[in-house]
Amino acid sequence: MTIIGGTNKSGDIEPYSICCQSGDIICLVGPTGSGKSRMLGDIESLAQGDTPSGRKILINGEIPSSSLRTSAIGLIAQLSQQMNFVVDLTVREFIALHAESRLIPDPENIIDLILKTANNLSGEQFSPDVSLTQLSGGQSRALMIADTALLCPSPVVLIDEIENAGVNRKNALELLVKEGKITFVATHDPVLALMGSRRLFFKNGGIAGIIIPDEEERLAMRYIQKVDDQWTSWRDQIRNGGVLHLDDSKKKIYNRLIL
Ligand SMILES: Nc1ncnc2c1ncn2[C@@H]1O[C@H](COP(=O)(O)OP(=O)(O)OP(=O)(O)O)[C@@H](O)[C@H]1O
């Protein structure tokens, strides 16, 4: 997929073309209103200079046919921030229905794999027999990420911020890469932003820079992830009624850090 730059909100030329391949994670960062969702919208609609940004999207170097544009639902999967189910089905029935719609001949194995993967991604385990409408936000998102990665043939996945609570974001992105998806993630979260193979920085509706994380950033990311893991573990302990205990070495480190 190639994204050919258009114009920003002031009408200035966006001097970038971005070529993406299977397994790429492209993170979109920038202040609120800077144009991240517009970019996701342009990709979703396979824009041809006909959106406010004037961007154009090429597939395998070519302008997509009008039939590909109208059936873009098959090429592009989108995980939006809001996840509300309106069907009265259990988790297993829902995945089975999706597998049936994809004409998968013997779906039991894939259903089990999606259930297992979704439970690995989710902070809180859930049973295949629970109703979709009873899933928490994090569980719903974990289910949809596993379903998108393992059952959707769409090679491109658009994610509008994976919420911190309830989803292992690192594993989620690794799963999408392993399944060969091109993943675009719009985010305000530094941990997610640093996980990309490229980071597009947005300003005033246009791409203002492209950053490829170097060794220094990779090191910073590993450190931030450690802090994030510690934070998650404390959060889980506290919400399960636990009490935080620090051994002497930790007390010394924290005393030094807060000075
Ligand atoms: N290149 C552009 N040309 C014209 N309008 C644009 C352009 N980019 C974005 N816009 C418009 O600016 C508004 C804000 O953009 P957008 O919603 O994409 O921001 P965002 O970065 O996703 O914000 P947030 O982080 O709050 O979700 C939208 O109405 C969008 O259509």
The ligand as an ORCA input file, in Angstrom:
! r2SCAN-3c Opt
* xyz 0 1
  N      -5.441     17.422      5.658
  C      -6.637     17.884      6.068
  N      -7.342     18.759      5.341
  C      -8.540     19.212      5.775
  N      -9.124     18.862      6.932
  C      -8.472     17.996      7.709
  C      -7.206     17.443      7.332
  N      -6.788     16.588      8.310
  C      -7.748     16.612      9.244
  N      -8.760     17.442      8.886
  C      -9.972     17.723      9.683
  O      -9.586     18.200     10.967
  C     -10.436     17.674     11.991
  C      -9.605     16.994     13.084
  O      -8.869     15.907     12.503
  P      -8.813     14.442     13.163
  O     -10.129     14.072     13.736
  O      -8.264     13.550     12.111
  O      -7.760     14.677     14.340
  P      -7.100     13.609     15.338
  O      -5.630     13.828     15.292
  O      -7.592     12.245     15.026
  O      -7.658     14.088     16.741
  P      -7.851     13.226     18.106
  O      -6.484     12.877     18.598
  O      -8.560     14.202     19.002
  O      -8.701     12.025     17.771
  C     -11.396     16.736     11.288
  O     -12.614     17.424     11.038
  C     -10.715     16.410      9.972
  O     -11.624     16.074      8.926
*
